[in-house]
Amino acid sequence: MDLRAFSGLALAAGLFFAGATAAAQEPAPTPTPAATPAAPMGETAASPAPTGAAAPTAPAARPAVPANPRVAPGSGGPSSSPPAPSAQRLSDPPSVRIETLPAENPFGLTAEAPAALPPKPVFTDQVVEEPLYASVRVDRTGKPGTSRRARDPIPSLAAETKKSFDRWVFEPGRRGGQPVDSSVSVRIDLRIEVKAPKIEQITLTPVTPASPLPAPLDWRPDSAWYDSLPAAPPPTDGSVAVEQLESLAIPKKTKWDADSYRGPFSVRVWVHITAAGKADRSIPIQASDPVLLSDFRRQIGSWQFRPARVNGQPVDSWAELVVSGQIGYSVDVKQIANLRKSLPELSATAP
């Protein structure tokens, strides 16, 4: 090859690569900013147009977008990126305030002289009326089966009470016009004469700030107890629940064997003794027979206690009264009523 021809080719190649490098290093031209459109009447433009800019032009009409545009995958359309997550409101979770039990018994009192019993507490005969609630299973012939006590004011007579139910005779309950096996719920109103007890031990102990709080005996008025009963589960012995009967099983012969009791008793109550020496409130803690709670409220209501003293002055105070000994009851049935509610079995912790 001629040397001059080779030199020409080399020069042409060098010029080509030099031009390409210069083009790559040359900065891109700065785009001219678009003119700001004039603000509508009554509004202020966001910023004035720059000096020397082109006159503003009306914005082009925005093309209509279909409600659900279909865009090919990878085209950069709406379906190519997930929607932005919606904003969520942050809130603190509900909190439960923490409380602590008092370090001292709120019923307690530190007294220089505690309340005291009368020198000779007087007990008299009392007449108390209390209802007994029970359920008896009755077959389609009217014969009684198992019975259970739901609320019994005299548990000391539980065996005699069961014997009474076993001897009752019923008109069976009916559903669809036919006699069926069912349960009957009854309220037996009792008139109980409580004889004056023979006291073997009686104590009155002051309640101090260090005294532990005992579990009280739940013996509310019978109406409050009955109204608060939860719905009983369906019977599992094949009988029809009281609530599903068209006519209830009705007791026809109701001989009552639980008509008397004589034996030991015990009562434990907290008593509020006023500065005047009178008992005006009580909290039942334990009773061999709950009927005694009504009896003892009447007995101690007539007593004159010696009130507690603080700084030489009589004050209100609480004290624990415990009485035990021998007692007797005479029991009469006033009336028997059918109930339209299934009754639970007596709790194992109840009297």
C-alpha positions as CSV (number, residue, x, y, z in Angstrom):
1,M,0.0,0.0,0.0
2,D,1.1,3.5,-0.8
3,L,2.4,5.3,2.3
4,R,0.4,8.4,1.5
5,A,-2.8,6.3,1.2
6,F,-2.2,4.6,4.7
7,S,-1.5,8.0,6.3
8,G,-4.8,9.3,4.9
9,L,-6.8,6.4,6.3
10,A,-5.1,6.9,9.7
11,L,-6.0,10.6,9.7
12,A,-9.6,9.9,8.8
13,A,-9.9,7.3,11.6
14,G,-8.4,9.8,14.1
15,L,-10.8,12.5,13.1
16,F,-13.8,10.1,13.4
17,F,-12.9,9.0,17.0
18,A,-12.1,12.6,18.0
19,G,-15.6,13.7,16.8
20,A,-17.3,10.9,18.6
21,T,-15.5,11.7,21.9
22,A,-16.4,15.4,21.6
23,A,-20.0,14.5,20.9
24,A,-20.2,12.3,24.0
25,Q,-18.7,15.0,26.3
26,E,-20.8,17.9,25.0
27,P,-23.6,18.7,27.6
28,A,-27.2,18.3,26.6
29,P,-29.0,21.4,25.7
30,T,-31.1,23.0,28.5
31,P,-34.8,22.7,27.8
32,T,-36.8,25.9,27.6
33,P,-39.3,26.1,30.5
34,A,-42.9,26.0,29.6
35,A,-44.8,29.3,30.0
36,T,-47.0,29.5,33.1
37,P,-50.7,29.7,32.1
38,A,-52.6,32.8,33.2
39,A,-54.6,32.4,36.4
40,P,-58.3,32.6,36.2
41,M,-60.1,35.8,37.2
42,G,-60.0,36.3,40.9
43,E,-56.9,34.1,41.5
44,T,-53.2,34.8,41.6
45,A,-50.7,33.0,39.4
46,A,-48.3,30.7,41.1
47,S,-45.2,32.5,39.7
48,P,-44.6,35.0,36.9
49,A,-43.4,33.8,33.5
50,P,-39.6,34.1,33.0
51,T,-38.4,37.0,30.9
52,G,-38.2,36.2,27.2
53,A,-40.4,33.1,27.5
54,A,-42.9,32.3,24.8
55,A,-46.4,33.5,25.2
56,P,-48.7,31.2,27.2
57,T,-50.9,28.9,25.3
58,A,-54.1,27.1,26.3
59,P,-53.5,23.7,27.8
60,A,-54.2,20.8,25.5
61,A,-57.4,18.9,26.2
62,R,-56.8,15.8,28.5
63,P,-57.6,12.6,26.7
64,A,-60.4,10.5,28.3
65,V,-59.1,7.5,30.2
66,P,-61.3,4.4,30.2
67,A,-62.5,3.2,33.6
68,N,-60.5,0.0,33.5
69,P,-57.6,0.5,30.9
70,R,-56.0,-2.6,29.7
71,V,-52.3,-2.2,29.2
72,A,-50.0,-4.8,27.9
73,P,-47.6,-6.2,30.5
74,G,-44.3,-4.4,30.5
75,S,-45.7,-1.3,28.7
76,G,-45.3,0.9,31.8
77,G,-49.1,1.4,32.2
78,P,-51.2,1.2,35.3
79,S,-51.1,-2.6,35.6
80,S,-47.3,-2.6,35.6
81,S,-46.9,-1.3,39.2
82,P,-48.9,-2.1,42.4
83,P,-51.3,0.5,43.8
84,A,-50.0,2.7,46.6
85,P,-51.1,1.4,50.0
86,S,-53.9,3.4,51.6
87,A,-53.0,5.5,54.7
88,Q,-53.8,3.8,58.1
89,R,-54.7,5.6,61.2
90,L,-52.5,4.7,64.1
91,S,-54.0,4.7,67.6
92,D,-52.9,3.5,71.0
93,P,-54.4,0.1,72.1
94,P,-57.0,0.3,75.0
95,S,-55.3,0.1,78.4
96,V,-56.5,-1.3,81.7
97,R,-55.5,0.7,84.7
98,I,-53.7,-1.3,87.4
99,E,-55.1,-1.1,90.9
100,T,-53.7,-2.5,94.1
101,L,-55.5,-3.9,97.2
102,P,-55.3,-1.7,100.3
103,A,-52.6,-2.7,102.7
104,E,-55.0,-2.5,105.6
105,N,-58.5,-3.9,106.1
106,P,-60.9,-1.0,105.2
107,F,-63.3,-2.2,107.9
108,G,-60.6,-2.2,110.5
109,L,-60.2,0.2,113.4
110,T,-57.4,0.6,115.9
111,A,-59.3,1.3,119.2
112,E,-58.0,1.7,122.7
113,A,-61.2,-0.2,123.9
114,P,-62.9,-2.5,121.4
115,A,-66.7,-3.0,121.3
116,A,-68.1,-5.5,123.8
117,L,-71.1,-7.8,124.1
118,P,-73.9,-7.0,126.6
119,P,-73.3,-8.7,130.0
120,K,-76.2,-11.1,129.3
121,P,-77.2,-11.3,125.6
122,V,-80.9,-12.1,125.4
123,F,-82.3,-14.7,122.9
124,T,-86.0,-15.2,122.3
125,D,-88.2,-17.3,120.1
126,Q,-88.5,-15.9,116.6
127,V,-90.8,-16.6,113.6
128,V,-89.1,-16.4,110.2
129,E,-90.5,-17.0,106.7
130,E,-88.2,-18.3,104.1
131,P,-88.8,-20.0,100.7
132,L,-87.2,-23.2,99.5
133,Y,-86.6,-23.7,95.8
134,A,-86.3,-27.2,94.3
135,S,-86.8,-29.3,91.2
136,V,-88.3,-32.7,90.9
137,R,-88.3,-35.0,87.9
138,V,-91.8,-36.3,87.2
139,D,-92.5,-39.2,84.7
140,R,-95.5,-39.3,82.4
141,T,-97.5,-41.2,85.1
142,G,-97.0,-38.5,87.7
143,K,-94.5,-40.5,89.8
144,P,-91.6,-38.4,91.2
145,G,-88.0,-39.3,90.5
146,T,-84.8,-37.5,91.4
147,S,-85.0,-34.2,93.3
148,R,-82.5,-31.4,93.8
149,R,-82.5,-28.4,96.0
150,A,-81.6,-25.1,94.4
151,R,-81.9,-22.8,97.5
152,D,-82.5,-24.3,100.9
153,P,-82.8,-22.2,104.1
154,I,-82.5,-25.3,106.3
155,P,-79.8,-27.7,104.9
156,S,-79.9,-29.5,108.3
157,L,-83.2,-31.0,107.1
158,A,-82.0,-32.0,103.6
159,A,-82.6,-35.7,104.2
160,E,-86.2,-35.1,105.4
161,T,-86.8,-32.7,102.5
162,K,-85.8,-35.4,99.9
163,K,-88.0,-37.9,101.7
164,S,-90.9,-35.5,101.3
165,F,-90.4,-35.1,97.5
166,D,-90.2,-38.8,97.1
167,R,-93.7,-39.2,98.5
168,W,-95.3,-36.5,96.5
169,V,-97.9,-37.3,93.8
170,F,-98.1,-35.2,90.6
171,E,-100.3,-34.5,87.6
172,P,-97.7,-35.0,84.8
173,G,-96.6,-32.2,82.6
174,R,-97.9,-32.2,79.0
175,R,-96.6,-31.2,75.6
176,G,-98.5,-31.6,72.4
177,G,-101.5,-32.6,74.5
178,Q,-99.7,-35.8,75.7
179,P,-98.1,-36.5,79.1
180,V,-94.3,-36.5,79.1
181,D,-91.4,-37.0,81.4
182,S,-90.5,-33.6,82.7
183,S,-89.1,-31.6,85.6
184,V,-91.2,-29.4,87.9
185,S,-89.7,-26.3,89.6
186,V,-91.4,-25.4,92.8
187,R,-91.2,-22.7,95.4
188,I,-92.2,-23.8,98.9
189,D,-93.0,-21.0,101.3
190,L,-92.0,-22.0,104.8
191,R,-93.0,-20.6,108.2
192,I,-90.2,-21.4,110.6
193,E,-90.4,-20.9,114.4
194,V,-86.8,-20.7,115.7
195,K,-86.6,-21.6,119.4
196,A,-84.4,-19.5,121.7
197,P,-81.0,-21.3,121.4
198,K,-78.9,-22.7,124.1
199,I,-75.6,-20.8,123.8
200,E,-72.4,-22.8,124.3
201,Q,-69.9,-20.3,123.0
202,I,-70.2,-16.6,122.0
203,T,-67.4,-14.2,121.1
204,L,-67.1,-10.7,119.7
205,T,-63.7,-10.0,118.2
206,P,-62.8,-6.5,117.0
207,V,-61.9,-6.1,113.3
208,T,-58.6,-4.3,113.0
209,P,-56.6,-3.0,110.0
210,A,-54.6,-6.3,110.1
211,S,-57.7,-8.6,110.1
212,P,-57.9,-10.7,106.9
213,L,-61.0,-10.2,104.7
214,P,-63.1,-13.4,104.8
215,A,-65.2,-14.7,101.9
216,P,-68.9,-13.6,102.6
217,L,-71.8,-16.0,102.4
218,D,-73.9,-15.2,99.4
219,W,-77.5,-15.2,100.7
220,R,-79.3,-12.5,98.9
221,P,-83.1,-11.9,99.1
222,D,-84.8,-14.7,97.4
223,S,-86.4,-12.5,94.7
224,A,-83.0,-11.1,93.7
225,W,-81.5,-14.6,93.6
226,Y,-84.3,-15.9,91.4
227,D,-84.3,-13.0,89.0
228,S,-80.5,-13.4,88.4
229,L,-80.6,-17.1,87.6
230,P,-79.0,-17.8,84.2
231,A,-80.7,-20.0,81.6
232,A,-80.4,-23.6,82.5
233,P,-78.9,-26.1,80.0
234,P,-81.2,-28.5,78.2
235,P,-81.9,-31.7,80.3
236,T,-79.8,-34.7,79.4
237,D,-82.0,-37.4,81.0
238,G,-84.6,-37.4,78.2
239,S,-87.1,-35.2,80.0
240,V,-88.7,-32.0,78.7
241,A,-87.6,-28.7,80.2
242,V,-90.1,-26.7,82.2
243,E,-89.9,-23.9,79.6
244,Q,-91.1,-26.2,76.8
245,L,-94.2,-27.6,78.5
246,E,-97.7,-26.6,77.6
247,S,-98.9,-27.5,81.1
248,L,-96.7,-28.0,84.1
249,A,-96.5,-31.0,86.3
250,I,-98.7,-30.1,89.3
251,P,-98.2,-31.4,92.9
252,K,-101.4,-33.1,94.1
253,K,-100.3,-34.7,97.4
254,T,-97.6,-32.9,99.2
255,K,-96.9,-34.4,102.6
256,W,-94.0,-32.6,104.2
257,D,-91.6,-34.6,106.5
258,A,-89.0,-31.8,107.1
259,D,-91.2,-30.2,109.8
260,S,-88.8,-30.0,112.8
261,Y,-85.1,-29.9,113.8
262,R,-83.2,-30.0,117.0
263,G,-79.4,-30.0,117.1
264,P,-76.2,-28.1,116.8
265,F,-75.9,-24.7,115.1
266,S,-73.2,-22.1,114.3
267,V,-73.3,-18.6,113.0
268,R,-70.5,-16.2,112.1
269,V,-71.2,-12.6,111.0
270,W,-69.4,-9.3,110.9
271,V,-71.4,-6.7,112.8
272,H,-71.2,-2.9,112.6
273,I,-71.7,-1.4,116.0
274,T,-72.5,2.3,116.2
275,A,-71.1,4.8,118.7
276,A,-74.5,4.5,120.4
277,G,-73.9,0.8,120.9
278,K,-76.4,-0.5,118.4
279,A,-75.9,-3.1,115.7
280,D,-77.2,-1.6,112.4
281,R,-75.4,-3.6,109.7
282,S,-74.1,-7.1,109.2
283,I,-72.1,-9.2,106.7
284,P,-72.9,-13.0,106.8
285,I,-69.8,-15.1,106.8
286,Q,-71.1,-18.6,107.7
287,A,-74.3,-20.2,109.0
288,S,-75.1,-23.8,109.5
289,D,-78.6,-22.9,108.3
290,P,-79.2,-19.6,106.4
291,V,-82.5,-19.2,108.2
292,L,-80.4,-18.3,111.2
293,L,-79.2,-15.1,109.5
294,S,-82.6,-13.6,109.6
295,D,-83.1,-14.8,113.2
296,F,-79.9,-13.4,114.5
297,R,-80.3,-10.1,112.8
298,R,-83.5,-9.7,114.9
299,Q,-81.8,-11.0,118.1
300,I,-78.7,-8.7,118.0
301,G,-80.8,-5.7,116.8
302,S,-82.2,-5.5,120.3
303,W,-78.9,-5.8,122.2
304,Q,-77.1,-2.9,123.8
305,F,-73.4,-3.3,123.0
306,R,-70.6,-1.3,124.6
307,P,-69.2,0.7,121.7
308,A,-65.5,1.0,120.9
309,R,-63.5,4.0,122.1
310,V,-60.8,6.1,120.5
311,N,-59.2,9.0,122.5
312,G,-61.8,8.3,125.2
313,Q,-64.8,8.9,122.8
314,P,-67.3,6.2,121.6
315,V,-66.9,5.5,117.8
316,D,-68.4,3.2,115.2
317,S,-66.6,-0.1,114.6
318,W,-66.8,-3.5,113.1
319,A,-66.5,-6.7,115.0
320,E,-66.8,-10.4,114.3
321,L,-69.6,-12.2,116.2
322,V,-69.4,-16.0,116.5
323,V,-72.2,-18.0,118.2
324,S,-72.6,-21.8,118.5
325,G,-74.7,-24.1,120.6
326,Q,-78.0,-26.1,120.3
327,I,-81.2,-24.9,118.6
328,G,-84.6,-26.2,117.5
329,Y,-87.0,-25.3,114.6
330,S,-90.7,-26.0,113.9
331,V,-91.5,-25.8,110.2
332,D,-94.9,-25.4,108.5
333,V,-95.6,-25.2,104.7
334,K,-97.7,-22.1,103.9
335,Q,-98.0,-22.7,100.1
336,I,-96.4,-24.4,97.1
337,A,-96.1,-22.6,93.8
338,N,-95.0,-23.9,90.3
339,L,-92.3,-21.9,88.5
340,R,-91.8,-21.3,84.8
341,K,-88.1,-21.6,85.0
342,S,-85.6,-24.4,85.3
343,L,-83.6,-24.3,88.5
344,P,-79.9,-25.2,89.0
345,E,-78.7,-27.7,91.5
346,L,-77.5,-26.4,94.9
347,S,-73.9,-25.4,94.7
348,A,-71.4,-27.6,96.5
349,T,-70.2,-24.6,98.4
350,A,-73.6,-23.4,99.4
351,P,-75.2,-24.4,102.8
